[in-house]
Amino acid sequence: TLDKYEGDAILAFFGAPVYYEDHARQAIDTGIDLHQNLISLKKKWKNEKNKWPDDVLKMNMRIGINTGEMVTGNMGSKLHMNYTMMGSVVNLASRLESSAKYYGIYFHTTYHTIKDAGIDRYEWRYIDRVIFKGLTESNQTIEVFGYKGRVDKDINKLIKNFHMGLDCYYEKKWDDALNFFEKSNKYETISNKNNINPSKIFISRIQENKNKELPSNWNGVVSLDEK
């Protein structure tokens, strides 16, 4: 269901008004297909020489997806009413989309969402344990790369090294973690020195944490103060 356009954003939801069990899968599949369509369009635009400005040829998009119980229905007043959605899961989806820019990724979701969708259906990696602004509980966030077995082999190297880096990071094995994140950084999809990516973020955190006395109950959860 296409909810609304907000500037350059598209808001949509799956499973209402007609409910279906695989709404999480439908949402993530749609996100992957949207990214693939954009790649195809950019190739087409590049071949149409001198027709499109450079900004169009470098166009990217961010996607945030979350699943859970929400309120849907006709909302508003007699003067203005529309069929829309509300709820904390909707707010979290919005936070996932906006925070994708902070991490330097394009497809941000949660572990419980990809688990509901079918965790073995996709190529993905853990990103962070986050408490988003306006929320009180932490969420394990995920980056989705594509369908299982249908991504570049370098992406698999990225996932493997990044996950090994995370394992060491949460065990406070800083030097081992740094080694793995430096390896994963070589395969990041955004590798320009002026850009950020998850590997660079964790390398920076390691450099900060090595000089700190972390509490015994430290679990790596971070709070993002921006929407």
C-alpha positions in Angstrom: 0.0 0.0 0.0 1.5 3.3 -1.1 0.9 5.6 1.9 2.3 8.9 0.8 5.2 10.9 -0.8 7.2 13.2 1.5 9.6 15.2 -0.5 11.9 12.7 -2.1 10.7 9.9 0.1 8.1 7.2 -0.5 6.3 5.6 2.5 4.6 2.3 2.0 3.4 -0.6 4.1 2.7 -4.3 3.5 -0.1 -6.5 5.0 -2.9 -3.9 5.2 -5.7 -3.4 4.4 -5.5 -7.0 3.3 -3.3 -9.1 5.7 -0.9 -11.7 4.5 1.6 -13.8 6.5 4.7 -13.0 4.4 4.5 -9.2 4.6 8.1 -8.9 5.9 9.4 -10.9 3.0 7.4 -8.9 0.6 8.9 -5.7 2.0 12.5 -6.8 1.9 12.1 -8.3 -1.6 10.7 -5.0 -2.8 13.7 -3.1 -1.3 16.1 -5.4 -3.1 14.2 -5.1 -6.4 14.1 -1.3 -6.0 17.9 -1.2 -5.7 18.4 -3.5 -8.6 16.1 -1.4 -10.7 18.1 1.8 -9.8 21.3 0.1 -10.9 19.7 -0.8 -14.2 18.4 2.7 -14.7 21.9 4.2 -14.0 23.4 2.0 -16.6 20.7 3.0 -19.1 21.2 6.7 -18.3 25.0 6.4 -18.6 24.6 5.1 -22.1 22.4 8.0 -23.1 25.4 10.3 -23.4 25.1 13.9 -22.3 21.4 13.5 -21.5 21.7 13.3 -17.8 23.8 15.4 -15.3 26.4 13.7 -13.1 24.2 14.0 -10.0 21.6 11.7 -11.7 24.2 9.2 -12.8 25.4 8.9 -9.1 21.9 8.7 -7.6 21.5 6.4 -4.7 18.6 5.7 -2.3 18.2 4.6 1.3 15.7 2.1 2.5 14.5 1.4 6.1 12.2 -1.5 6.8 10.7 -2.7 10.1 8.0 -5.2 10.9 5.5 -5.4 13.8 2.1 -4.4 15.0 0.9 -1.0 14.0 -2.4 0.9 13.6 -3.8 1.4 10.1 -6.9 3.2 9.1 -8.5 6.4 8.0 -7.0 9.1 10.2 -7.3 12.9 10.3 -10.4 15.1 10.5 -13.5 15.9 8.4 -11.4 18.5 6.6 -8.5 16.2 5.8 -8.4 12.4 6.2 -6.3 9.6 4.6 -5.7 5.9 5.1 -2.3 5.7 6.8 -0.2 4.0 9.5 0.9 4.9 13.0 2.9 3.3 15.8 6.4 2.7 17.3 7.3 0.2 14.6 6.6 2.9 12.0 8.8 5.3 13.9 11.6 2.7 14.0 11.4 2.2 10.3 11.9 5.9 9.8 14.9 5.9 12.2 16.4 3.0 10.2 16.1 4.9 7.0 17.6 8.1 8.3 20.4 6.4 10.3 21.5 4.5 7.2 23.2 7.8 6.2 25.1 7.7 9.5 26.5 4.2 8.8 27.1 4.8 5.1 24.7 2.0 4.0 21.6 1.9 1.7 19.4 -0.9 3.1 18.8 -0.9 6.9 16.5 -3.2 8.8 16.3 -5.1 12.1 17.2 -8.7 12.9 13.7 -9.6 13.9 12.5 -8.3 10.5 14.9 -10.3 8.4 14.2 -13.4 10.6 10.5 -13.1 9.9 11.3 -12.6 6.2 13.5 -15.7 6.0 17.0 -15.3 7.2 18.5 -17.8 4.7 16.9 -16.1 1.8 19.3 -13.1 1.8 22.9 -12.0 2.0 23.2 -9.7 5.0 25.4 -8.6 7.9 24.9 -7.3 11.4 25.5 -3.6 11.7 25.0 -2.3 15.3 23.2 -2.5 18.6 21.3 0.7 18.7 18.9 2.7 20.9 17.3 5.2 18.5 16.1 8.7 19.5 12.7 8.6 21.0 12.9 4.8 21.8 13.9 3.1 24.9 14.9 -0.4 23.8 17.9 -1.4 21.8 17.6 -3.0 18.4 20.1 -5.2 16.5 20.2 -3.7 13.0 21.0 -5.4 9.8 22.3 -4.4 6.3 20.7 -6.3 3.4 22.9 -6.8 0.3 20.6 -8.9 -1.9 19.3 -12.4 -2.4 21.2 -15.4 -1.2 23.9 -16.5 -3.7 23.3 -13.5 -6.0 25.8 -10.9 -4.8 29.5 -10.3 -5.7 32.0 -12.6 -4.1 33.7 -9.6 -2.5 30.4 -8.9 -0.5 30.8 -12.4 1.0 34.4 -11.5 2.0 33.1 -8.3 3.5 30.4 -10.1 5.5 32.8 -12.7 6.9 35.5 -10.3 8.0 33.0 -7.8 9.4 31.2 -10.4 11.5 34.5 -11.7 12.8 35.4 -8.2 13.7 32.1 -7.8 15.6 32.7 -11.0 17.5 36.1 -9.7 18.7 34.8 -6.2 19.3 32.0 -7.3 21.7 34.6 -9.5 23.6 36.8 -6.4 23.9 39.6 -8.0 21.9 40.5 -4.7 20.3 43.6 -5.6 18.3 41.9 -8.6 16.7 38.8 -6.6 16.0 40.8 -3.9 14.4 42.6 -6.4 12.2 39.3 -7.8 10.9 37.7 -4.4 10.4 40.7 -3.2 8.4 40.2 -6.2 6.2 36.5 -5.7 5.8 37.1 -2.0 5.0 38.8 -3.1 1.7 35.5 -4.6 0.5 33.1 -1.9 1.7 30.7 -0.8 -1.0 31.4 2.8 0.0 35.2 3.0 0.2 35.9 6.6 -0.8 38.1 8.2 1.9 35.6 11.1 2.2 32.7 8.8 2.9 31.8 6.7 6.0 31.0 3.0 6.2 30.4 0.5 9.0 34.0 -0.8 9.1 35.4 2.8 9.5 32.9 3.4 12.3 34.0 0.4 14.3 37.7 1.2 13.7 37.0 4.6 15.2 35.2 3.2 18.1 38.0 0.7 18.8 40.5 3.6 18.9 38.3 5.4 21.4 37.5 2.3 23.6 41.1 1.1 23.9 41.8 4.2 26.1 38.6 3.9 28.2 37.7 2.0 31.3 34.5 0.3 30.1 32.0 -0.9 32.7 31.7 -4.6 33.4 28.2 -4.8 31.9 29.3 -3.1 28.7 27.5 -4.7 25.7 28.3 -2.4 22.9 24.9 -0.8 22.7 25.0 2.8 21.4 22.4 5.6 21.4 21.8 7.7 18.3 20.6 11.2 19.3 19.5 12.3 15.8 16.4 11.3 14.0 
